[in-house]
Amino acid sequence: MVNATSKEVVPVENNGPADEPKVLCIVKDETTTDWKHSKHTVNLPASTLVKELYSYVAKEVKYVEDTFLLVWNKSLGEGNEEVVLNGEKNRTLQAVGLATNGKKNNFLIRDKDNLQPKKVKVSEPTSIYCTIVSSC
Protein backbone atom coordinates (compact mmCIF):
# COMPACT_ATOMS: atom_id res chain seq x y z
CA MET A 1 0.00 0.00 0.00
CA VAL A 2 1.06 3.55 -0.71
CA ASN A 3 -0.25 6.51 1.22
CA ALA A 4 -1.84 9.00 -1.19
CA THR A 5 -2.60 11.55 1.52
CA SER A 6 -2.53 11.39 5.28
CA LYS A 7 -6.08 9.96 5.22
CA GLU A 8 -6.15 7.71 2.13
CA VAL A 9 -4.50 4.38 1.42
CA VAL A 10 -4.13 3.39 -2.25
CA PRO A 11 -3.49 -0.23 -3.35
CA VAL A 12 -0.45 -0.83 -5.52
CA GLU A 13 0.04 -3.87 -7.74
CA ASN A 14 2.91 -6.07 -6.68
CA ASN A 15 4.70 -7.26 -9.78
CA GLY A 16 6.19 -10.39 -8.28
CA PRO A 17 8.01 -13.29 -9.88
CA ALA A 18 4.74 -14.72 -11.22
CA ASP A 19 4.36 -11.65 -13.45
CA GLU A 20 7.93 -11.82 -14.72
CA PRO A 21 8.51 -13.00 -18.31
CA LYS A 22 9.70 -16.59 -18.59
CA VAL A 23 12.48 -17.97 -20.79
CA LEU A 24 11.90 -21.44 -22.28
CA CYS A 25 15.27 -23.19 -22.58
CA ILE A 26 15.69 -26.41 -24.57
CA VAL A 27 19.13 -27.96 -24.17
CA LYS A 28 20.65 -30.75 -26.26
CA ASP A 29 23.97 -32.38 -25.46
CA GLU A 30 25.92 -32.51 -28.71
CA THR A 31 28.75 -34.42 -27.02
CA THR A 32 26.75 -37.67 -26.78
CA THR A 33 25.80 -40.13 -29.50
CA ASP A 34 22.04 -39.76 -28.93
CA TRP A 35 22.02 -35.95 -28.75
CA LYS A 36 19.28 -35.56 -31.38
CA HIS A 37 16.85 -37.60 -29.28
CA SER A 38 17.76 -36.39 -25.80
CA LYS A 39 16.84 -32.95 -24.53
CA HIS A 40 16.38 -31.09 -21.27
CA THR A 41 13.76 -28.37 -20.93
CA VAL A 42 13.44 -25.69 -18.28
CA ASN A 43 11.31 -22.52 -18.00
CA LEU A 44 13.16 -19.82 -16.01
CA PRO A 45 12.38 -16.22 -15.02
CA ALA A 46 14.02 -13.71 -17.38
CA SER A 47 15.96 -12.24 -14.44
CA THR A 48 17.84 -15.53 -13.94
CA LEU A 49 21.59 -15.19 -14.34
CA VAL A 50 23.27 -17.17 -17.12
CA LYS A 51 25.47 -18.82 -14.46
CA GLU A 52 22.30 -20.23 -12.83
CA LEU A 53 21.18 -21.71 -16.16
CA TYR A 54 24.70 -23.09 -16.65
CA SER A 55 24.63 -24.68 -13.17
CA TYR A 56 21.19 -26.14 -13.82
CA VAL A 57 22.34 -27.66 -17.11
CA ALA A 58 25.51 -29.07 -15.49
CA LYS A 59 23.42 -30.71 -12.77
CA GLU A 60 20.88 -32.13 -15.23
CA VAL A 61 23.48 -33.74 -17.50
CA LYS A 62 25.80 -34.60 -14.58
CA TYR A 63 28.80 -32.65 -15.89
CA VAL A 64 31.38 -30.75 -13.89
CA GLU A 65 30.76 -27.03 -14.36
CA ASP A 66 33.18 -25.16 -16.63
CA THR A 67 34.09 -28.33 -18.56
CA PHE A 68 31.66 -27.67 -21.42
CA LEU A 69 30.43 -24.86 -23.63
CA LEU A 70 26.82 -23.74 -23.46
CA VAL A 71 25.90 -22.42 -26.90
CA TRP A 72 22.69 -20.53 -27.62
CA ASN A 73 21.29 -20.99 -31.14
CA LYS A 74 20.05 -17.41 -31.58
CA SER A 75 17.34 -17.19 -34.23
CA LEU A 76 17.87 -14.37 -36.72
CA GLY A 77 14.79 -14.59 -38.93
CA GLU A 78 16.27 -16.45 -41.90
CA GLY A 79 19.16 -18.10 -40.06
CA ASN A 80 20.86 -18.71 -36.75
CA GLU A 81 23.83 -17.28 -34.91
CA GLU A 82 25.65 -19.38 -32.34
CA VAL A 83 26.41 -17.48 -29.13
CA VAL A 84 28.70 -19.06 -26.53
CA LEU A 85 27.28 -18.08 -23.13
CA ASN A 86 30.22 -19.12 -20.95
CA GLY A 87 31.55 -15.55 -20.93
CA GLU A 88 28.12 -14.07 -20.11
CA LYS A 89 27.55 -15.75 -16.74
CA ASN A 90 26.95 -12.54 -14.77
CA ARG A 91 24.25 -11.26 -17.13
CA THR A 92 20.56 -12.13 -16.96
CA LEU A 93 18.87 -14.26 -19.57
CA GLN A 94 16.88 -11.21 -20.65
CA ALA A 95 20.00 -9.00 -20.92
CA VAL A 96 21.66 -11.58 -23.18
CA GLY A 97 18.63 -11.33 -25.47
CA LEU A 98 16.82 -14.63 -25.01
CA ALA A 99 13.23 -14.79 -26.22
CA THR A 100 10.52 -14.79 -23.53
CA ASN A 101 6.96 -15.98 -22.89
CA GLY A 102 6.76 -19.34 -24.62
CA LYS A 103 9.20 -18.75 -27.45
CA LYS A 104 11.81 -21.51 -27.66
CA ASN A 105 15.49 -20.83 -26.97
CA ASN A 106 17.64 -23.71 -28.19
CA PHE A 107 20.98 -24.49 -26.60
CA LEU A 108 23.73 -26.98 -27.35
CA ILE A 109 26.30 -28.45 -25.02
CA ARG A 110 29.63 -28.66 -26.79
CA ASP A 111 33.17 -29.78 -26.06
CA LYS A 112 35.34 -27.13 -24.45
CA ASP A 113 38.94 -26.78 -25.69
CA ASN A 114 38.41 -29.93 -27.81
CA LEU A 115 37.85 -31.98 -24.64
CA GLN A 116 34.65 -33.79 -23.76
CA PRO A 117 32.85 -32.55 -20.64
CA LYS A 118 33.88 -34.23 -17.41
CA LYS A 119 31.21 -36.32 -15.72
CA VAL A 120 30.48 -35.68 -12.05
CA LYS A 121 31.88 -38.52 -9.99
CA VAL A 122 29.39 -40.40 -7.89
CA SER A 123 30.61 -39.86 -4.37
CA GLU A 124 31.24 -42.68 -1.98
CA PRO A 125 28.73 -43.09 0.84
CA THR A 126 29.66 -41.02 3.86
CA SER A 127 30.08 -42.46 7.31
CA ILE A 128 26.80 -40.80 8.41
CA TYR A 129 25.01 -42.49 5.50
CA CYS A 130 26.60 -45.81 6.44
CA THR A 131 25.41 -45.43 10.02
CA ILE A 132 21.84 -44.61 8.97
CA VAL A 133 21.41 -47.48 6.52
CA SER A 134 23.80 -49.89 8.30
CA SER A 135 25.11 -51.23 5.03
CA CYS A 136 28.72 -50.09 4.77
N, C-alpha and C positions, 0 to 999 in steps of 0.2 A: 504494500500500500504506500501511496505517496500523499502527503498532506498538500491539498490544494490551497487551503487557507487555514487559519487556526481552528475553524469549526467544521471543515469538510474533509472527508477521507475519500480518495479516488482510487479505484482498483487499477492495477497495472498488470498487463500480461507478462507472465514469466516465460521467456523463451528458453526453455530448458533443453537438455540433450534430445528429448523426443522430437523437438521441432527442428533440430539440426539436420542439414542435408546428409544423406548417407552415400558412401562410396562402395559399389559392388566390385569386389576384387576376385578374379578367377585366375588361379595360379596353376601352371603346368610345369612339371619338372622335366626339362629337356635332357637331363643327364642320365635318365633311366631308359631302358628299352621300351617300356610301355607308356611313354610320356603322352602319346596322343589319346590314350584312353583313361588316363588318371589325372584328375584335377581336384583342387581344393578351392572352396568358395567361402568367402567371408564378406559380410556387410558391415562396414565400419563408419563411425561418424567422420565427417570431413575434417574435423579438427585433430584427428589422430595423427601423431607424428609418423613419418616414414619408418623410423627405427622401431616403432611398435608393430607396424605391419611386418617388417623384416623379422622381428623376434617371433611373431605369430607364425610366419611361414616356416622359420627354422624349427620351431617346436612341432608343427604339423608334419613336416617331412623327416623329422628327427636328424637334422644336420646341425653341426656346430656353427654358431653364428660367425660371420665374416669369412667363411670358407666357400661361399658361392656368390654369384652375381644375381641380383634381382632386377630383371629387365622389364620395363613397361612397354607394351606395344601400343604406342600412342597413335590413335586414328586421326588421319589428316584428310578426311573427305575421300579422295581417290586412292590413297595409299596409307602406309604406316611408317612411323619413325620409331626406332628403338631407343629408349632412354634408360640408361643404367642408373638405378636409384641409390646405389651404395653411397655415393657422395652427397646425397640429399637427406640424410637421416634426421637432421634437426629441423626440417621443414614439415609442414602439415601436408596431408594428402591433397587438400584443396589448393594450397600454395604452389604445389608442384604442377597442378593443372588437371588432376584426374576428374573424370566426368562423375556427376552426382545423380541421385534420385532414380535408381533403376537402370541407368546406362551401364553397360559392361565395360570394365577395365581389365584387359588381359595382360597377364604377367608370365614371364618365363624364368625358370631357374636355370642358370648356366654355370659352366665351369669357370672358376676364377684362376687367372694366371696359368691356364692350360692344365689345371689340376681338378680332379673331381672333388665335389664337396665331401667333407669328412662327416661320417656318421657319428652321432652321439653314442658313446659307450654306455651299455646298460651297466649300471653300478651294482656292485656286490651288495648283498643284504647287510644292513648294519647290525651291530650287536643288539640294539633296542628291538629291531625287527625280529631277530632270532629269538629273543627272550619272549616276545609276544606270541609268536607262532610256534615256538618250541621245536623248530625243525632244522636248526643249523648245527 
